[in-house]
Amino acid sequence: MLSSLQKVATFSVVSVIVGFGGIGQAIAGTLNGAGASFPAPLYQRYFAEYKKATGNTVNYNSVGSGAGIRQFIGETVDFGATDAVPTSAQRQQMKRGVVMVPTAGGAVAVVYNLPGKKVQLSRIALGKIFTGELKTWNQVDSKLPNTPIRVVVRADGSGTTDIFTSHLSAISSTFRSKIGASQDPNWGFQVLKGPKNDGVAATVKQTPGAIGYVQDTFARRNEGPNLQTAKVQNKAGQYVEPSLAEANKAISGAKFDANFVAEISDPASGYPIVGLTWLLVYQNNKNANVAKDVKALVRWILTTGQNHNTQLEYTKIPPAVAQRVIAAVNKIK
């Protein structure tokens, strides 16, 4: 059950469509960003509270991680956002450099449409469902009905997909060889597709026998008879539902490297499908005011802003890591 505070917090994904101009054309006190839908509920909260505190406006277009990286490379935004670590090829295209700013962590929930049925997914079953090897629900568990499994995935390049497929690649050699970790994989069998986390949740909800994956906040917002959350087996053999406490267990041991990236594709404990999300900011800005505003925004997110993470079921960035990131961002030009 959601608390009253969580119910207040479950709002629609921010999709503020703005006429983005070049970064050098940004209005003083206004920043434009685009990217991941995984943290969109949190970013809507951040940017609303930031405006109250500072008077500065941040417009954010939740278009998915792949599009966020492309817009950052194209220099049509003041910052990008992604749950997927940019590839070396993508980083080479970022001509003005990049600082990756981790803002939060969270769980990717496995959601399904089997009214009245409780589903637990072993590591073996989860891998076989998303390679198309299991065709009906009674193949997953003999207590479940002989209903066809309809797999629902993201239609767009997605950091949520990258987190999910990274976990599947870690637990299933078959998945790793056939499909692999990717923002936009070739699934190799018939799947249904939905745009962004909202679209996947809606498609699962509308499709009997469906199964898909969404950031946990979207699962909670859409939960009901036609959309429930499965328990997933972790590395320790436990069947766990996504929750803030279990996500914290999984992420607590993450080691951040010099680029503020951490590998958590198959954690030792807690809920096993978790990931981080980042802002992408330029090391070299064309506009001094934009650089100043980006620094101020990052400082706020990694200090005051972190207080909003737990309210929306996202994990916080460890304070020591946050201070390292702030120091790196303070050096941008």
Helices and strands as residue ranges (DSSP letters): H 4-9, G 23-25, E 30-35, H 40-54, E 57-62, H 65-73, E 79-82, H 88-92, E 99-112, E 120-121, H 123-129, H 137-140, E 150-154, H 159-171, H 173-178, E 192-194, H 196-206, E 210-215, H 216-222, E 228-229, E 231-233, E 239-240, H 244-251, E 274-281, H 288-301, G 304-308, G 310-312, H 319-329
